[in-house]
Amino acid sequence: MKDNTLINTRIFNHSLEQVWSVRSQADLIKEWWWPNGFTNTIDIFEFREWGKWEVTMHGPNWADYKNSIIFKEIIPQKSIHLYHLPNPWFDAKIIFVPLDEKTTAVSTHQIFENVSDCETLKKFLPTANEENFDRQEVFLKKNIYNTIKWIKNTLIYLYKRGWPSLQYLDFYSQV
């Protein structure tokens, strides 16, 4: 690894589609993307090549940290290549690798313009990246549970009201 590069990797017990969706949709990423003690306001999230992502991180010290990001290249369900604009400038690539139908590896590579910026941010950024991975995992688990619960409850509701195409789902009436 070069002296100006930080890499974090996590294996998620979720499908590639699920992991990708929470990284590529503003209404989902806003629910989990921030390190401990922070909250975020997403002002712009244009998930397309050369689209902007403007986000203000609100720190535990009541300070605001504005971040400007440009999505350089997006290869659906494979990678997101972005530029974090000045203070500090860095190039980042997020790589998604399906390990099987229910498991996905995500690797974040951050390449800084200079070693000095990397050394400064190395004091907290790897931990902050892991905290983001932790929040993403919790959000995925919660989101999948709530989705399954909603689908189940919707099917039960429709079945009990005699929805004709659901008659074969008799086992739902027992739930």
N, C-alpha and C positions, 0 to 999 in steps of 0.2 A: 504494500500500500504506500502511495506517495505521501509526503509530509503535508500536502495541502488537501488531503481527501479524508472524508469521514464516511463510514459505511455502517448501516444498521440493517439487520435482517430479522424477519419474524416469520414463523410458520403458523398460519391460521387454519383452524379446523372448520373451514368453510369453503364453499366452491369458489372457483375463479369468478363467476358471475356475481356472487354476493360481495366478494372482496372488492372487485372492480367498481360495483355500483356505489359503494359508500365512499369511494375516492373520486368519483366522476360527477356527482350530483350535488349541487350547492345545498339543497334542502337536507341532504344527509350528512355531508361533511361538516356542516355548521354544528351538528349535534355532538361531535366528538373530537374535532381537530384543534387541540390546544394542549400545552403541557400543564401539569398540576399547578394550581393557583391562578391560572389565567382564564379569561373568557375571550371570545372573539366577536367581532362584528365584520361580516362579509359585506363589503360595499359593492363589489363587482366580482362575478364568477362566470367568465365566458369560456366554457370548456370546449375549446376548439383550437386548432393550430393558430398561433399568434394572437390568441385571445388573452385577456387580462384577468388577473386575480388580484383584487385589492382587498386586503384584510387588515384590520386594526386589532392588535392583541392588547388586551387590557390586563396589565400586570397586577400582582398582589400588592405592589407598592403604589397603586393608583396611577401609575404611569401608562401612557399609551404608546404602543410601538407599531408604527405604520409599516406595512410590508407591501411591496409591489412585485408581482410575479407575472412573467409572460410564459404561456405554454408554447414552447418551440415546436414540439412534435408529439403527437398522440397516436399511438398504434393500439387500437382498441383491444383490451384484455391482454396486452403484452407489455406496454411501457408508456410512461409519461416523462417527457423531457422538458424541463422548465429552466428559466433564468430567474434568479432572485436578484432584483436590481439593487443599486448601491446601498451601502451601509448595512451589511457587507454584500458585495457582489459575489454570487456563486452560481455555478451550473449544477443542476441536480437531475438525476435520472432515477425514476422509480420503476422497478422491473417486477413483473408479475409472472410467476411460474406455477402452473397447476401441477401438483405432485400426484394427484388422483382426482376423482370426481368430487371429493369432499375436503380436500386439503390444498392450500395454496401458499406458496412462499412469496414474500414481498421483500425486496431489497432496495434500500435507498442509498444512493451514492451522491454525496455532495462534494463538489470539487471547487475549492476556493481560489480566488484570483491570486492570492499570495499565501505563503506559509504563515505569516504573522496573523492574518485574519483567522486562519484555521486554528492556530495555537490558542488564540483568545477564546474562540467559540468552543473549542474542544473541552473547556472547563465545564460546560453545561449542556451543550447541544446533543451529545450522544444520549444523555439521560432524558432530555426533553423529547428526543425522537422515540425512545423506548416508552415514555409515558403516552405519547400519541398512539403507538402500537397497542399499549394496554387499553386505552380508551376505545380504540377501534374494535378490539376484541370484545369488550363489554357491550359496545353498541351493536355489533353483529349478533351476539347471543340474544340480547334483549329484542332486537328488531325481528329476528327470525321467530323467536317465541311468540311475540305479539302478532306477527303475520299468520302463523299457524293457528293461533287462538282465534283470530278474526275469521279466517277461512272456515274453521270448524264451526264457529257460532253462526256464520252466515248460512252454511249448509244445513245446520239444524233448524234455523229459522225458516228457510225455504221449504225444507222437508215437512215440517209441522204444519205448514200452510198448504200442503198438497201440491207443491211444484211438481208437475208430471215427470219431468226428466230426472228427478231425484228419487223416484220410488225405489230404485234398486239400492239405495243407500240406507236400508232399513236399520243397519247397525248404529247409525247416528242417533236414532230415537232413544237408544239406551244410554246415551252419554249424559 
